[in-house]
Amino acid sequence: MDEVSRLRAAQRTGRRFGIASFAAIMSTFIVVCSVQILYQGFHAPEAHVNMDCRGAVRQVIRDIRHARAAAELEVLGERAAMSKFRNAMTLSPTDLRALENLCRHEPGIAQALKAVDEWRWAEENAVRYESVDLAPSRRRIRAIESNLGLASPIVVTSIP
């Protein structure tokens, strides 16, 4: 009987050690993941843009116009138009946030950058909704052109 009770005590100790080890590993994983998520969510990105604030605002305005023109030519639908719009932007949303941090001490520029970012957002939404409405019509017109043997309009790939 003494042998059986020692065996059960060893099993209980082993089970407790296994549960404690599992809990420690899982807790560590959860804490590490939570810290990384919070860091990415609340950490201000570093500015990777090597231009002054005025030049950056000018560049963003040019990018938005170029992206809008590129997206207008897309006939494949919303996803393709949004992809063209976003790919035509040379500054990512992270770079725009970094620019806001970089230019926050220049009140006129900071307000201009905020207004330009709002405009970018509005243009992006306009591209989304217009592409949903216009893509079927554009595809229909392309099909009519090809059936009638008409030349398709020249697609501009680069807009200054």
SVG drawing of the C-alpha trace seen along z (x, -y; Angstrom):
<svg xmlns="http://www.w3.org/2000/svg" viewBox="-24 -78 40 80">
<polyline fill="none" stroke="black" stroke-width="0.4" points="0.0,0.0 2.9,-2.3 4.2,-1.8 0.8,-2.7 0.4,-5.9 3.9,-7.0 3.0,-6.4 -0.2,-8.4 1.6,-11.2 4.2,-11.2 1.4,-11.3 -0.3,-14.2 3.0,-16.1 3.7,-15.4 0.2,-16.5 0.6,-19.7 4.0,-20.4 2.6,-19.8 -0.4,-22.1 1.9,-24.8 4.3,-24.5 1.5,-24.7 0.0,-27.7 3.4,-29.4 4.0,-28.8 0.5,-30.0 0.6,-33.0 4.0,-34.1 2.7,-33.7 -0.4,-35.8 1.6,-38.5 4.1,-38.7 1.4,-38.9 -0.6,-41.5 2.5,-43.7 3.3,-43.5 -0.3,-44.4 -0.5,-47.3 2.9,-48.6 1.9,-48.5 -1.5,-50.1 -0.2,-53.0 3.3,-53.6 3.9,-56.5 5.7,-55.4 9.0,-57.0 9.1,-59.4 10.8,-57.8 10.2,-60.8 13.2,-62.9 11.4,-66.1 10.2,-69.2 6.6,-69.5 5.5,-71.8 7.1,-69.4 5.3,-66.5 1.9,-68.1 2.6,-68.9 3.6,-65.3 0.5,-63.9 -1.7,-66.1 0.0,-64.9 -0.2,-61.3 -4.0,-61.6 -4.6,-63.1 -2.4,-60.4 -4.1,-57.6 -7.6,-58.9 -6.7,-59.1 -5.2,-55.6 -8.3,-54.1 -10.7,-55.7 -9.3,-53.7 -10.0,-50.4 -12.8,-48.3 -12.5,-45.1 -14.4,-46.4 -14.0,-47.7 -11.1,-45.6 -9.0,-46.3 -9.8,-50.0 -8.9,-50.2 -5.7,-48.3 -4.7,-50.7 -5.6,-53.7 -3.5,-52.4 -0.6,-51.3 -0.4,-54.7 0.1,-56.4 3.9,-56.7 3.3,-57.5 1.7,-54.7 -0.9,-55.5 1.9,-54.9 4.1,-57.5 1.2,-59.9 0.8,-59.5 4.6,-59.9 4.3,-63.2 1.6,-64.4 3.9,-63.8 6.8,-65.5 4.8,-68.5 2.7,-69.0 4.8,-72.0 3.9,-73.9 0.3,-74.8 -0.6,-75.8 1.1,-72.8 -0.4,-70.4 -3.9,-71.7 -3.2,-71.4 -1.9,-67.9 -5.0,-66.9 -7.3,-68.4 -5.3,-66.6 -5.7,-63.3 -9.4,-63.8 -9.5,-64.5 -7.5,-61.3 -10.0,-59.4 -13.0,-60.9 -11.3,-60.2 -10.7,-56.6 -14.3,-56.2 -15.4,-57.9 -13.3,-55.5 -14.9,-52.6 -18.4,-53.7 -17.8,-54.8 -16.1,-51.6 -19.0,-49.6 -21.4,-51.7 -19.3,-52.3 -17.4,-49.0 -20.3,-47.1 -20.9,-50.0 -17.3,-50.2 -17.1,-46.5 -20.2,-46.7 -18.8,-49.5 -15.5,-47.6 -17.5,-44.6 -19.5,-46.8 -16.3,-48.4 -14.8,-45.0 -18.0,-43.7 -18.1,-46.7 -14.4,-46.6 -13.9,-50.0 -10.5,-50.8 -10.5,-51.0 -9.3,-54.3 -5.7,-54.6 -5.1,-53.8 -2.8,-56.3 -0.4,-54.5 1.4,-57.5 -0.1,-60.8 2.3,-63.6"/>
</svg>
